[in-house]
Amino acid sequence: MISVVVPVLNERECLAGLAGELAAAGQSLGDECEFIFVDDGSTDGSWAEVRRLQQSEPRIRGLRLRRNFGKSAALAAGFRIARGNRIVMIDGDLQDDPAEIPGLLAQIESGDDLVNGWKQDRRDPWHKTIPSRVFNAVVGWMTGVRLHDHNCGLKAMRAEVVRELRLYGELHRFIPVLAAARGFRVSEKPVRHRPRTLGHSKFGAGRFVHGFLDLLTVKFLTGYGRRPLHLLGSLGLVAFLFGAASLAYLAGTWLVRLSAPDRFEPVHTRALLGYAIASLLFGTQLLSMGFLAELIAAQRARADDDVSIAEEA
């Protein structure tokens, strides 16, 4: 079975057209399909439209969240009830073409675990495309997962990927990064992108700040989530050693000053004393935080499956 998950937020005008295109794409696949529309707290009647579409298309399943929880939460809810062994996610605004789904799934069958869409000819205004290029370049540089369009709403993946993803906040932007961190094979495929003709974009200028903060979160989770002491401890050790060395130097100058008062300034008047004490305290705090984080990570590893198994013979 192939499960298509569609997060919906005030897209009532687009849903009928999207349902028709999904049905056409499902026929070309020749497999059993289900289309899961997740209403993320819409206020424009989107849920009523989903219920209406169900009457003519039995493959449509609807899921309504009690309020607007965000795209990541909507996707996570849809993934949770998906029954397919191949999962596709697509936005509900009709900018992504459902006819591209068979091509993405074909690439999955060739051996990839997740195929990310690439809007090679993006039909959006410059104030979206230019920041997006910068964002993709920074994500690739910081995480090592170099894709042209990390945040493309059209992706296909194996169900195993979905089962190991933990989406919250706005981490949907980094699904390929999170999958690659678990050892899955990630690739991309150019897909057709269409200009928005109905509805309006749900993302404002705040997405740049949120995206950068989420990138720092993902970098920490994927790089140090299971060994936080390596990051916090390294920074803390550097600060602690700098403070300790500075205090040792100041102690040496104090001893020299006992016999040669004019050679050095009094220790208590030197700015280095304040920096040394602050570095010593800061380094101690970071080391303590690192040890506490290690305890939490160890408890999580005991309670959770912390490895990703490829196959069993």
Order of alpha helices (4+ residues) and beta strands (2+ residues): beta-alpha-beta-alpha-beta-alpha-beta-alpha-beta-alpha-beta-alpha-alpha-beta-alpha-alpha-alpha
